Amino acid sequence: MKKLVYKKVLYFFLLATFLLQYGCKEDQQDIAIESFTLNTSDVLIGIDEIQSVVAIASPDNMTDKLRWESANPEIAQVQSNEQGLVSGIIGLKVGTTIITASTEGGQVKQTVPVRVIVKVTGIKLSPEIVIAPDKIQYDILFTPENASIQDLNWTSSDPDVASVDNGIVTALSRGSSIITATTVEGGRSASVEVFVSGNPPVFGKEYCTITGYGDYCPDEVRTEGAVQNLAHTNTAIPTNNYKYYPEDRLIVKRGSDFTLHLVQSNNWSCSAVWIDWNGDRNFTNDGERIAVFGDFEGTNNGPYSVSVHVPADAMLDVVRMRAATVDSWGVDLSVFEPCGSVRYGTVKDFDVEITD
């Protein structure tokens, strides 16, 4: 009898335990998602790129799941974790689609627009285009060329020296500035340093200044055999023994030859001539001292002539020729650098246009 009672009590205890557990499970299954938000309002991805979208659901102890669906799975597809709160969106083809996350019953849903693009991997600045002496332009070369978003932000490190607007740079005052283009998509950037000189301001480094004194002067500087020959004759001593003559221009072709003639003001002189072949606004590179006329500590009568070869790789630009006539007993032209101040000498500058 006791055994029978014991068995009945055990049976009812097990039944109660089962019903309690089953009831808890039923309660858990009934905890639905009341609301949820997504951690992003849109998705911008590249082809074969994956970006996660996270759903933040309430209540915290919900047992419901989210379903994710792409309106156009050829553009982008989705994968979600077991609970459905995290979705991985992969871009497959350029285009746009809508990703929808919803509860299993569809009562609560959120959508997020997705755009699949060809992303920018790099950019570089094109060679400068001269619009005017005080205005130049840069274009951007994109990698890949078919990058979907090619919008740019332009900045100048010193807008008082040079301003920039959509790749057009304007010279404002002497100095230098870094011009930078940055892609709106991806933040890729490229920069170039620009130099402004002169008054009114123009682009380009300034050639170094040089002054002198005395009555030593290159009275005549002429050429033969150029595209356009220089024909400068002026015996007047300029102020501070230096002058730039932009109206007297020599035009030469790469790889060509021409003859340079020079006449000094007196036979106690020696002379040297430089051309800035590479356009870096100095005369210090090899081959840029094209002639030395007369001997140091000598009496040099002249006139002088020399054949000059234009380097095949000379810069296609307007550069300077600098001619100096100095006291042959005071200046050794073999070590003379044409900047600063020269004892008993006069220096003249001319434009040289180099063409192809």
KEKOL-827077 format. One record per residue (C-alpha): residue in one letter; residue number from 1; chain; x, y, z. Coordinates in nm, 2 decimals. Example, Ala and Ser with C-alpha at 12.3 -4.5 7.8 and 13.67 -1.06 7.14 Angstrom:
residues 2
PT  type  seq  mol      xx      yy      zz
PT     A    1    A    1.23   -0.45    0.78
PT     S    2    A    1.37   -0.11    0.71
This chain:
residues 356
PT  type  seq  mol      xx      yy      zz
PT     M    1    A    0.00    0.00    0.00
PT     K    2    A    0.28    0.24    0.09
PT     K    3    A    0.45    0.16   -0.23
PT     L    4    A    0.14    0.25   -0.43
PT     V    5    A    0.11    0.58   -0.25
PT     Y    6    A    0.47    0.66   -0.31
PT     K    7    A    0.44    0.58   -0.68
PT     K    8    A    0.14    0.81   -0.72
PT     V    9    A    0.32    1.10   -0.54
PT     L   10    A    0.63    1.05   -0.76
PT     Y   11    A    0.41    1.04   -1.07
PT     F   12    A    0.23    1.37   -0.99
PT     F   13    A    0.57    1.53   -0.90
PT     L   14    A    0.72    1.44   -1.23
PT     L   15    A    0.40    1.56   -1.42
PT     A   16    A    0.41    1.89   -1.23
PT     T   17    A    0.78    1.94   -1.32
PT     F   18    A    0.71    1.86   -1.68
PT     L   19    A    0.42    2.10   -1.70
PT     L   20    A    0.62    2.37   -1.53
PT     Q   21    A    0.92    2.33   -1.77
PT     Y   22    A    0.69    2.32   -2.07
PT     G   23    A    0.51    2.63   -1.95
PT     C   24    A    0.84    2.82   -1.91
PT     K   25    A    0.94    2.72   -2.26
PT     E   26    A    0.60    2.84   -2.39
PT     D   27    A    0.66    3.17   -2.20
PT     Q   28    A    1.00    3.21   -2.36
PT     Q   29    A    0.87    3.15   -2.71
PT     D   30    A    0.60    3.40   -2.65
PT     I   31    A    0.86    3.69   -2.58
PT     A   32    A    0.84    3.87   -2.91
PT     I   33    A    1.05    4.16   -3.04
PT     E   34    A    0.85    4.48   -2.97
PT     S   35    A    1.09    4.72   -3.15
PT     F   36    A    1.44    4.74   -3.29
PT     T   37    A    1.67    4.99   -3.45
PT     L   38    A    1.96    4.94   -3.69
PT     N   39    A    2.31    5.08   -3.63
PT     T   40    A    2.32    5.26   -3.97
PT     S   41    A    2.08    5.45   -4.19
PT     D   42    A    2.25    5.35   -4.52
PT     V   43    A    2.52    5.12   -4.65
PT     L   44    A    2.79    5.21   -4.91
PT     I   45    A    3.00    4.91   -5.01
PT     G   46    A    3.23    4.80   -5.29
PT     I   47    A    3.20    4.49   -5.50
PT     D   48    A    3.29    4.18   -5.29
PT     E   49    A    3.30    4.40   -4.98
PT     I   50    A    3.11    4.29   -4.67
PT     Q   51    A    2.96    4.53   -4.41
PT     S   52    A    2.77    4.43   -4.10
PT     V   53    A    2.44    4.58   -3.99
PT     V   54    A    2.35    4.53   -3.63
PT     A   55    A    1.99    4.53   -3.49
PT     I   56    A    1.94    4.65   -3.14
PT     A   57    A    1.61    4.49   -3.02
PT     S   58    A    1.39    4.52   -2.72
PT     P   59    A    1.30    4.38   -2.48
PT     D   60    A    1.64    4.24   -2.39
PT     N   61    A    1.50    3.89   -2.31
PT     M   62    A    1.31    3.86   -2.64
PT     T   63    A    1.33    3.52   -2.81
PT     D   64    A    1.20    3.62   -3.15
PT     K   65    A    1.43    3.63   -3.45
PT     L   66    A    1.48    3.87   -3.73
PT     R   67    A    1.46    3.79   -4.10
PT     W   68    A    1.67    3.98   -4.35
PT     E   69    A    1.59    4.01   -4.72
PT     S   70    A    1.75    4.19   -5.02
PT     A   71    A    1.51    4.35   -5.27
PT     N   72    A    1.76    4.27   -5.54
PT     P   73    A    2.00    3.99   -5.44
PT     E   74    A    2.19    4.04   -5.77
PT     I   75    A    2.31    4.37   -5.63
PT     A   76    A    2.37    4.27   -5.27
PT     Q   77    A    2.30    3.96   -5.06
PT     V   78    A    2.26    3.92   -4.68
PT     Q   79    A    2.36    3.66   -4.43
PT     S   80    A    2.25    3.67   -4.06
PT     N   81    A    2.35    3.50   -3.74
PT     E   82    A    2.13    3.25   -3.56
PT     Q   83    A    1.95    3.51   -3.37
PT     G   84    A    1.92    3.73   -3.67
PT     L   85    A    2.05    4.04   -3.49
PT     V   86    A    2.36    4.08   -3.71
PT     S   87    A    2.35    4.08   -4.08
PT     G   88    A    2.65    4.07   -4.32
PT     I   89    A    2.57    4.25   -4.65
PT     I   90    A    2.80    4.17   -4.94
PT     G   91    A    2.81    4.38   -5.26
PT     L   92    A    2.79    4.18   -5.58
PT     K   93    A    2.73    4.43   -5.86
PT     V   94    A    2.72    4.81   -5.90
PT     G   95    A    2.37    4.94   -5.83
PT     T   96    A    2.12    5.00   -5.54
PT     T   97    A    1.89    4.79   -5.34
PT     I   98    A    1.69    4.78   -5.02
PT     I   99    A    1.77    4.55   -4.73
PT     T  100    A    1.47    4.47   -4.50
PT     A  101    A    1.49    4.33   -4.15
PT     S  102    A    1.16    4.21   -4.00
PT     T  103    A    1.03    3.99   -3.72
PT     E  104    A    0.91    3.64   -3.81
PT     G  105    A    0.55    3.76   -3.81
PT     G  106    A    0.63    4.07   -4.00
PT     Q  107    A    0.47    4.30   -3.75
PT     V  108    A    0.80    4.50   -3.69
PT     K  109    A    1.04    4.59   -3.97
PT     Q  110    A    1.32    4.83   -4.07
PT     T  111    A    1.48    4.90   -4.41
PT     V  112    A    1.82    5.03   -4.50
PT     P  113    A    1.92    5.14   -4.85
PT     V  114    A    2.24    4.98   -5.00
PT     R  115    A    2.45    5.12   -5.27
PT     V  116    A    2.72    4.90   -5.43
PT     I  117    A    3.00    5.10   -5.60
PT     V  118    A    3.34    5.08   -5.76
PT     K  119    A    3.56    5.22   -5.48
PT     V  120    A    3.85    5.46   -5.52
PT     T  121    A    4.19    5.30   -5.44
PT     G  122    A    4.41    5.59   -5.53
PT     I  123    A    4.44    5.93   -5.70
PT     K  124    A    4.72    6.15   -5.84
PT     L  125    A    4.74    6.50   -5.98
PT     S  126    A    4.78    6.56   -6.35
PT     P  127    A    5.05    6.79   -6.47
PT     E  128    A    4.96    7.15   -6.42
PT     I  129    A    4.77    7.33   -6.70
PT     V  130    A    4.86    7.70   -6.73
PT     I  131    A    4.55    7.91   -6.77
PT     A  132    A    4.72    8.25   -6.71
PT     P  133    A    5.05    8.36   -6.54
PT     D  134    A    4.85    8.38   -6.21
PT     K  135    A    4.62    8.09   -6.26
PT     I  136    A    4.68    7.71   -6.31
PT     Q  137    A    4.47    7.40   -6.30
PT     Y  138    A    4.51    7.04   -6.19
PT     D  139    A    4.29    6.75   -6.29
PT     I  140    A    4.27    6.43   -6.10
PT     L  141    A    4.35    6.08   -6.23
PT     F  142    A    4.15    5.82   -6.05
PT     T  143    A    4.24    5.46   -5.98
PT     P  144    A    4.04    5.27   -6.10
PT     E  145    A    3.94    5.51   -6.38
PT     N  146    A    3.57    5.40   -6.34
PT     A  147    A    3.55    5.48   -5.97
PT     S  148    A    3.18    5.55   -5.90
PT     I  149    A    3.22    5.85   -5.68
PT     Q  150    A    3.47    6.11   -5.81
PT     D  151    A    3.38    6.41   -5.59
PT     L  152    A    3.67    6.59   -5.43
PT     N  153    A    3.75    6.84   -5.16
PT     W  154    A    4.03    7.09   -5.24
PT     T  155    A    4.24    7.27   -4.98
PT     S  156    A    4.53    7.51   -4.97
PT     S  157    A    4.78    7.50   -4.68
PT     D  158    A    4.82    7.88   -4.71
PT     P  159    A    4.52    8.04   -4.88
PT     D  160    A    4.68    8.38   -4.85
PT     V  161    A    4.95    8.27   -5.10
PT     A  162    A    4.73    8.06   -5.33
PT     S  163    A    4.36    7.98   -5.33
PT     V  164    A    4.20    7.67   -5.49
PT     D  165    A    3.85    7.62   -5.63
PT     N  166    A    3.76    7.29   -5.79
PT     G  167    A    4.12    7.23   -5.90
PT     I  168    A    4.18    7.59   -6.03
PT     V  169    A    4.46    7.75   -5.83
PT     T  170    A    4.50    8.13   -5.82
PT     A  171    A    4.82    8.31   -5.71
PT     L  172    A    4.77    8.58   -5.45
PT     S  173    A    5.10    8.67   -5.28
PT     R  174    A    5.46    8.56   -5.27
PT     G  175    A    5.54    8.23   -5.10
PT     S  176    A    5.45    7.87   -5.13
PT     S  177    A    5.15    7.65   -5.05
PT     I  178    A    5.05    7.29   -5.05
PT     I  179    A    4.74    7.22   -5.27
PT     T  180    A    4.56    6.90   -5.17
PT     A  181    A    4.28    6.71   -5.33
PT     T  182    A    4.09    6.45   -5.12
PT     T  183    A    3.82    6.21   -5.24
PT     V  184    A    3.49    6.24   -5.07
PT     E  185    A    3.46    5.86   -5.09
PT     G  186    A    3.75    5.68   -4.93
PT     G  187    A    3.96    5.98   -4.82
PT     R  188    A    4.23    5.93   -5.08
PT     S  189    A    4.45    6.23   -5.13
PT     A  190    A    4.72    6.38   -5.35
PT     S  191    A    4.92    6.70   -5.30
PT     V  192    A    5.15    6.94   -5.49
PT     E  193    A    5.35    7.24   -5.37
PT     V  194    A    5.31    7.56   -5.57
PT     F  195    A    5.53    7.86   -5.56
PT     V  196    A    5.42    8.22   -5.62
PT     S  197    A    5.65    8.51   -5.70
PT     G  198    A    5.65    8.86   -5.84
PT     N  199    A    5.43    9.16   -5.81
PT     P  200    A    5.17    9.12   -5.94
PT     P  201    A    5.19    8.76   -5.83
PT     V  202    A    5.26    8.48   -6.08
PT     F  203    A    5.33    8.11   -6.04
PT     G  204    A    5.68    7.99   -6.03
PT     K  205    A    5.98    8.01   -5.80
PT     E  206    A    6.17    8.34   -5.81
PT     Y  207    A    6.52    8.34   -5.95
PT     C  208    A    6.77    8.46   -5.70
PT     T  209    A    6.85    8.83   -5.70
PT     I  210    A    7.20    8.97   -5.78
PT     T  211    A    7.34    9.32   -5.76
PT     G  212    A    7.67    9.48   -5.84
PT     Y  213    A    7.85    9.80   -5.90
PT     G  214    A    8.10    9.95   -6.14
PT     D  215    A    8.10   10.00   -6.52
PT     Y  216    A    8.16    9.64   -6.63
PT     C  217    A    7.87    9.54   -6.85
PT     P  218    A    7.76    9.28   -7.12
PT     D  219    A    7.68    9.54   -7.38
PT     E  220    A    7.57    9.30   -7.64
PT     V  221    A    7.41    8.95   -7.61
PT     R  222    A    7.30    8.80   -7.94
PT     T  223    A    7.23    8.46   -8.09
PT     E  224    A    7.22    8.30   -8.43
PT     G  225    A    7.05    7.98   -8.55
PT     A  226    A    6.76    7.97   -8.29
PT     V  227    A    6.39    7.96   -8.36
PT     Q  228    A    6.38    8.32   -8.25
PT     N  229    A    6.71    8.49   -8.19
PT     L  230    A    6.80    8.72   -7.90
PT     A  231    A    6.93    9.06   -8.02
PT     H  232    A    7.01    9.26   -7.71
PT     T  233    A    7.23    9.57   -7.74
PT     N  234    A    7.24    9.82   -7.45
PT     T  235    A    7.54    9.99   -7.31
PT     A  236    A    7.36   10.16   -7.03
PT     I  237    A    7.44   10.04   -6.67
PT     P  238    A    7.11    9.94   -6.51
PT     T  239    A    7.01   10.04   -6.15
PT     N  240    A    7.21    9.83   -5.90
PT     N  241    A    7.39    9.67   -6.20
PT     Y  242    A    7.11    9.43   -6.26
PT     K  243    A    6.81    9.42   -6.50
PT     Y  244    A    6.56    9.16   -6.64
PT     Y  245    A    6.47    9.22   -7.00
PT     P  246    A    6.14    9.01   -7.06
PT     E  247    A    6.10    9.19   -7.40
PT     D  248    A    6.42    9.02   -7.53
PT     R  249    A    6.33    8.65   -7.57
PT     L  250    A    6.52    8.36   -7.71
PT     I  251    A    6.32    8.07   -7.85
PT     V  252    A    6.50    7.73   -7.90
PT     K  253    A    6.41    7.37   -7.97
PT     R  254    A    6.51    7.07   -7.77
PT     G  255    A    6.82    6.90   -7.91
PT     S  256    A    6.90    7.19   -8.14
PT     D  257    A    7.22    7.41   -8.16
PT     F  258    A    7.26    7.78   -8.17
PT     T  259    A    7.55    8.03   -8.15
PT     L  260    A    7.58    8.28   -7.87
PT     H  261    A    7.77    8.61   -7.92
PT     L  262    A    7.87    8.84   -7.63
PT     V  263    A    8.05    9.18   -7.63
PT     Q  264    A    8.19    9.32   -7.31
PT     S  265    A    8.21    9.69   -7.21
PT     N  266    A    8.59    9.68   -7.16
PT     N  267    A    8.89    9.45   -7.19
PT     W  268    A    8.94    9.43   -6.81
PT     S  269    A    8.63    9.21   -6.80
PT     C  270    A    8.54    8.84   -6.82
PT     S  271    A    8.19    8.71   -6.87
PT     A  272    A    7.98    8.40   -6.81
PT     V  273    A    7.63    8.29   -6.93
PT     W  274    A    7.39    8.05   -6.77
PT     I  275    A    7.06    7.89   -6.89
PT     D  276    A    6.82    7.72   -6.65
PT     W  277    A    6.76    7.41   -6.87
PT     N  278    A    6.56    7.22   -6.62
PT     G  279    A    6.34    7.51   -6.51
PT     D  280    A    6.41    7.47   -6.14
PT     R  281    A    6.47    7.85   -6.10
PT     N  282    A    6.84    7.83   -6.03
PT     F  283    A    7.16    7.79   -6.24
PT     T  284    A    7.35    7.54   -6.03
PT     N  285    A    7.28    7.22   -6.23
PT     D  286    A    7.54    7.05   -6.45
PT     G  287    A    7.55    7.20   -6.80
PT     E  288    A    7.36    7.52   -6.70
PT     R  289    A    7.68    7.73   -6.72
PT     I  290    A    7.69    7.74   -7.10
PT     A  291    A    7.98    7.97   -7.15
PT     V  292    A    8.28    8.14   -6.98
PT     F  293    A    8.45    8.42   -7.18
PT     G  294    A    8.80    8.55   -7.08
PT     D  295    A    9.05    8.45   -6.82
PT     F  296    A    9.07    8.53   -6.45
PT     E  297    A    9.33    8.80   -6.40
PT     G  298    A    9.36    8.85   -6.77
PT     T  299    A    9.30    9.11   -7.03
PT     N  300    A    9.02    8.99   -7.24
PT     N  301    A    8.92    9.18   -7.55
PT     G  302    A    8.64    8.98   -7.72
PT     P  303    A    8.40    8.98   -7.88
PT     Y  304    A    8.32    8.62   -7.80
PT     S  305    A    8.12    8.35   -7.96
PT     V  306    A    8.03    7.99   -7.86
PT     S  307    A    7.81    7.71   -8.00
PT     V  308    A    7.54    7.60   -7.75
PT     H  309    A    7.35    7.27   -7.75
PT     V  310    A    7.00    7.26   -7.61
PT     P  311    A    6.96    6.94   -7.41
PT     A  312    A    6.71    6.69   -7.54
PT     D  313    A    6.55    6.67   -7.20
PT     A  314    A    6.53    7.04   -7.13
PT     M  315    A    6.22    7.16   -6.96
PT     L  316    A    5.94    7.27   -7.20
PT     D  317    A    5.90    7.60   -7.03
PT     V  318    A    6.00    7.96   -7.03
PT     V  319    A    6.32    7.98   -6.83
PT     R  320    A    6.60    8.23   -6.78
PT     M  321    A    6.93    8.31   -6.93
PT     R  322    A    7.16    8.51   -6.70
PT     A  323    A    7.46    8.69   -6.85
PT     A  324    A    7.73    8.84   -6.62
PT     T  325    A    8.02    9.06   -6.70
PT     V  326    A    8.26    9.13   -6.41
PT     D  327    A    8.61    9.25   -6.33
PT     S  328    A    8.84    8.98   -6.45
PT     W  329    A    9.09    9.07   -6.17
PT     G  330    A    8.83    9.06   -5.90
PT     V  331    A    8.59    8.76   -5.98
PT     D  332    A    8.69    8.41   -6.07
PT     L  333    A    8.40    8.29   -6.29
PT     S  334    A    8.51    7.93   -6.25
PT     V  335    A    8.37    7.93   -5.90
PT     F  336    A    8.13    8.22   -5.93
PT     E  337    A    7.76    8.15   -5.84
PT     P  338    A    7.53    8.41   -6.00
PT     C  339    A    7.34    8.52   -5.69
PT     G  340    A    7.38    8.78   -5.41
PT     S  341    A    7.63    9.05   -5.49
PT     V  342    A    7.91    9.07   -5.74
PT     R  343    A    8.21    9.30   -5.71
PT     Y  344    A    8.25    9.53   -6.02
PT     G  345    A    8.00    9.36   -6.24
PT     T  346    A    7.66    9.38   -6.42
PT     V  347    A    7.41    9.10   -6.47
PT     K  348    A    7.13    9.08   -6.72
PT     D  349    A    6.85    8.83   -6.74
PT     F  350    A    6.65    8.72   -7.05
PT     D  351    A    6.37    8.48   -7.11
PT     V  352    A    6.44    8.15   -7.30
PT     E  353    A    6.14    7.96   -7.43
PT     I  354    A    6.21    7.59   -7.49
PT     T  355    A    5.99    7.41   -7.74
PT     D  356    A    5.97    7.06   -7.88
